[in-house]
Amino acid sequence: MRTAGGAVRAAAVAAAVTVLLAGCGAGGAAGGDGGDGGAKGDGAGAREHPGGPAGGASADTHLDGIPGVGGALRSRIPAGSRQVVAVYGAGVNSPDATVVLYEKGAAGWDRKGSWPAHNGRRGWTPDHHEDDQRSPIGVFRLTDAGGVLPDPGARLPYTHSAAFTPPAYWSKNTRHDFDYVVAIDYNRVVGTSPLDPTRPQGQSKGGGVWLHLDHGTGTSACVSVAESAMVTLLRALDPARHPVVVMGDRAHLAG
């Protein structure tokens, strides 16, 4: 006979699976994201550039604003935000991107790190819908984190749970995608676990959009980077600095 506690746990697991299937992992089933790779940290890690795309820091410190971000999106960055994760998509229909962490000090914005990344396998959209295989363009808060692995020293609230584990039938190269995640506050309840399935704008607008580990190809809507990059971001992102992600293809970002 199932106990009340067992029913609650079963419901929680079912909700977690729903989030994984409806969010980034929807395309992670066999044949979805490609069958290459298979090793943890596959993909971006070998090409990581902690010093930034240009390899030097002198031109990337004390900046007046976030490079490549035009007035439309710049105006949506909260005045109190002092950390920005910028996701520069290679093209509107491309799954390739670069993630750059900027922090604001007394003298302006400084680039703290840069890593190769992937976004939705079909690129980007300003009007994201469930299963469109595109990442949403915009400015979104970063407030909650979690993963299969224990907290590596995150400053954001961190949910450590095996419920992040992808279903067994997904392709092998996605098995570690959710070892670490940061929820992107698109169509979700801020201040809850990334596994919370609530969609304030409705299920049709998608959800479960996360920063997570890369497996070498595009995602369903999330942004993925190497494990070392995720650990760096988890340890750096500070609620007191009100971190946000500014994401989109370069043309939309510059608009």
LOMARNU-127121 format. One line per field, with one value per residue (C-alpha): residue in three letters; chain; z, x, y. Coordinates in steps of 0.2 Angstrom, whole numbers. Each point is the difference from the previous one (the first is absolute). Last residue first. Example, Ala and Ser with C-alpha at 12.3 -4.5 7.8 and 13.67 -1.06 7.14 Angstrom:
REM LOMARNU-127121
r c(SER, ALA)
c c(A, A)
w c(36, 3)
u c(68, -6)
v c(-5, -17)
END
This chain:
REM LOMARNU-127121
r c(GLY, ALA, LEU, HIS, ALA, ARG, ASP, GLY, MET, VAL, VAL, VAL, PRO, HIS, ARG, ALA, PRO, ASP, LEU, ALA, ARG, LEU, LEU, THR, VAL, MET, ALA, SER, GLU, ALA, VAL, SER, VAL, CYS, ALA, SER, THR, GLY, THR, GLY, HIS, ASP, LEU, HIS, LEU, TRP, VAL, GLY, GLY, GLY, LYS, SER, GLN, GLY, GLN, PRO, ARG, THR, PRO, ASP, LEU, PRO, SER, THR, GLY, VAL, VAL, ARG, ASN, TYR, ASP, ILE, ALA, VAL, VAL, TYR, ASP, PHE, ASP, HIS, ARG, THR, ASN, LYS, SER, TRP, TYR, ALA, PRO, PRO, THR, PHE, ALA, ALA, SER, HIS, THR, TYR, PRO, LEU, ARG, ALA, GLY, PRO, ASP, PRO, LEU, VAL, GLY, GLY, ALA, ASP, THR, LEU, ARG, PHE, VAL, GLY, ILE, PRO, SER, ARG, GLN, ASP, ASP, GLU, HIS, HIS, ASP, PRO, THR, TRP, GLY, ARG, ARG, GLY, ASN, HIS, ALA, PRO, TRP, SER, GLY, LYS, ARG, ASP, TRP, GLY, ALA, ALA, GLY, LYS, GLU, TYR, LEU, VAL, VAL, THR, ALA, ASP, PRO, SER, ASN, VAL, GLY, ALA, GLY, TYR, VAL, ALA, VAL, VAL, GLN, ARG, SER, GLY, ALA, PRO, ILE, ARG, SER, ARG, LEU, ALA, GLY, GLY, VAL, GLY, PRO, ILE, GLY, ASP, LEU, HIS, THR, ASP, ALA, SER, ALA, GLY, GLY, ALA, PRO, GLY, GLY, PRO, HIS, GLU, ARG, ALA, GLY, ALA, GLY, ASP, GLY, LYS, ALA, GLY, GLY, ASP, GLY, GLY, ASP, GLY, GLY, ALA, ALA, GLY, GLY, ALA, GLY, CYS, GLY, ALA, LEU, LEU, VAL, THR, VAL, ALA, ALA, ALA, VAL, ALA, ALA, ALA, ARG, VAL, ALA, GLY, GLY, ALA, THR, ARG, MET)
c c(A, A, A, A, A, A, A, A, A, A, A, A, A, A, A, A, A, A, A, A, A, A, A, A, A, A, A, A, A, A, A, A, A, A, A, A, A, A, A, A, A, A, A, A, A, A, A, A, A, A, A, A, A, A, A, A, A, A, A, A, A, A, A, A, A, A, A, A, A, A, A, A, A, A, A, A, A, A, A, A, A, A, A, A, A, A, A, A, A, A, A, A, A, A, A, A, A, A, A, A, A, A, A, A, A, A, A, A, A, A, A, A, A, A, A, A, A, A, A, A, A, A, A, A, A, A, A, A, A, A, A, A, A, A, A, A, A, A, A, A, A, A, A, A, A, A, A, A, A, A, A, A, A, A, A, A, A, A, A, A, A, A, A, A, A, A, A, A, A, A, A, A, A, A, A, A, A, A, A, A, A, A, A, A, A, A, A, A, A, A, A, A, A, A, A, A, A, A, A, A, A, A, A, A, A, A, A, A, A, A, A, A, A, A, A, A, A, A, A, A, A, A, A, A, A, A, A, A, A, A, A, A, A, A, A, A, A, A, A, A, A, A, A, A, A, A, A, A, A, A, A, A, A, A, A)
w c(-162, 4, 9, -14, -13, 12, 3, 17, 19, 14, 16, 17, 16, 15, 8, 17, -8, -4, -16, 2, 7, -11, -15, 3, 3, -16, -10, 7, -6, -18, -6, -5, -3, 0, -13, -7, 0, -13, -1, 10, 16, 10, 18, 5, 0, 0, -9, 9, -9, -15, -5, -4, 19, 6, 4, 18, -4, 16, -2, 15, -4, 0, 18, 5, 3, -17, -6, -18, -18, -3, 15, -6, 12, 4, -2, 5, -2, -12, -17, 7, -9, -16, -10, 4, -10, 10, 5, 17, 5, 4, 18, 8, 12, 8, 10, 7, -1, 2, 5, -9, 8, -7, 8, -10, 6, -1, -17, -8, -2, 7, -3, 4, -3, -17, -7, -19, -14, -17, -14, 3, -6, -15, -1, -4, 12, 12, -6, -1, -7, -2, -8, -1, -8, -7, 12, 14, 8, 1, 9, -2, 16, 6, 17, 11, -12, 10, 0, 7, 11, 17, -5, -11, -4, -17, -4, -18, -9, -18, -12, -13, -3, -15, -8, 6, -1, 11, 16, 13, 17, 13, 18, 9, 18, 8, -2, 10, -15, -7, -18, -11, -7, -6, -10, -11, 1, -8, 8, -10, 15, 17, 5, 5, 0, 14, -6, -16, -11, 12, 4, -14, -9, -12, 3, 19, 13, 6, -18, -1, -16, 8, 11, -13, -6, 13, 18, 5, -15, -12, -15, -16, 1, -6, 10, -4, -6, 17, 11, 4, -10, 14, 12, 0, 6, -2, 3, 14, 9, -2, 8, 15, 2, 0, 13, 11, -2, 5, 15, 6, -3, 10, 14, 1, 1, -15, 5)
u c(95, 17, -6, -12, 15, 11, -12, -8, 3, 2, 1, -3, 9, -7, 17, -6, -6, 18, 5, 18, 0, -13, 8, 17, -8, -10, 16, 9, -14, 0, -14, -18, -14, -18, -13, -1, 19, 14, 15, 16, -7, 0, -4, -14, -8, -18, -17, -13, -13, -11, -12, -14, 1, -8, 7, 2, 8, 2, 10, 12, 16, 11, -5, -10, 5, -7, -15, 3, -3, 18, 10, 15, 3, 18, 5, 13, 1, -15, 9, 8, -9, -2, 14, -9, -16, -16, -8, 6, -9, 11, 6, -6, -11, 16, -1, 11, -10, 11, -4, 12, 17, 6, 14, 1, -18, -1, -2, -17, -3, -6, -2, -11, 0, 6, -11, -5, 4, -6, 1, -8, 9, -6, -5, -18, -6, -9, -1, 12, -4, 16, 8, 17, 9, -7, 11, -4, 16, 18, 15, 18, 7, 4, 6, 0, -3, 0, -15, 3, 13, -9, -3, -12, 2, 0, -1, 1, -9, 4, -12, -3, -18, -2, -16, 0, 19, 16, -10, 9, -6, 4, 0, -2, 5, -2, -19, -7, -6, -9, 5, -15, 7, 15, -12, -7, 15, 13, 10, 16, 12, -9, 1, 12, 15, 13, 8, 0, 13, 14, -6, 7, -4, -12, -14, 3, 13, -8, 0, -7, 3, 2, -15, -12, -5, 0, 1, -6, 4, -14, 6, -10, -18, -9, -12, -16, 5, -3, -9, 9, -12, -12, 15, 0, -18, -16, 8, 11, -14, -12, 14, 1, -19, 0, 14, -9, -16, 9, 7, -17, -7, 13, -2, -19, 4, -3, -7)
v c(228, -6, -16, -4, 0, -10, -14, 1, 0, 13, -10, 8, 1, 11, 3, -5, -16, -4, -10, -4, -17, -7, 9, -8, -17, 2, 5, -15, -12, 7, 11, -2, 13, -7, -1, -17, -2, 2, -12, -5, -6, 16, 1, 12, 17, -2, 2, -11, 9, 0, 14, -14, -5, 16, 18, -5, -17, -10, -16, 4, -10, 16, 1, 15, 18, 7, -9, -5, 7, 5, 2, -9, -15, -3, -18, -13, -19, 4, -4, -15, -14, 10, -9, -16, 4, 1, -16, -1, 16, 15, 2, 16, -10, -6, 16, 14, 16, 15, 18, 11, 2, -16, -9, -17, -5, -19, -8, -3, 18, 17, 18, 15, 19, 4, 14, 1, 12, -5, -12, -17, -15, -10, -18, 5, -13, 12, 17, 14, 17, 10, -15, -8, -15, -16, -11, 12, 6, -6, 7, 5, 9, 17, 6, 16, 14, 16, 13, 18, 9, -3, -19, -9, -18, -8, -19, -5, -14, -4, -7, -14, -7, 11, 6, 18, 0, -2, 2, 11, -5, 14, -5, 17, 4, 17, 1, 14, 10, -15, -5, 3, 17, -9, -12, 14, 11, -12, -14, -4, 5, 1, 18, 14, -12, 1, -16, -9, 9, -4, -18, -10, -16, 8, -13, 2, -4, -16, -7, -17, -10, -17, 2, 5, -18, -14, 4, -17, -12, -6, 9, -3, -6, 16, 11, -9, -17, -8, 12, 17, 10, 3, 2, 18, 2, -10, -17, 6, 10, -15, -11, 11, 0, -19, 0, 12, -10, -16, 9, 6, -17, -8, 12, -4, -18, -12, -17)
END
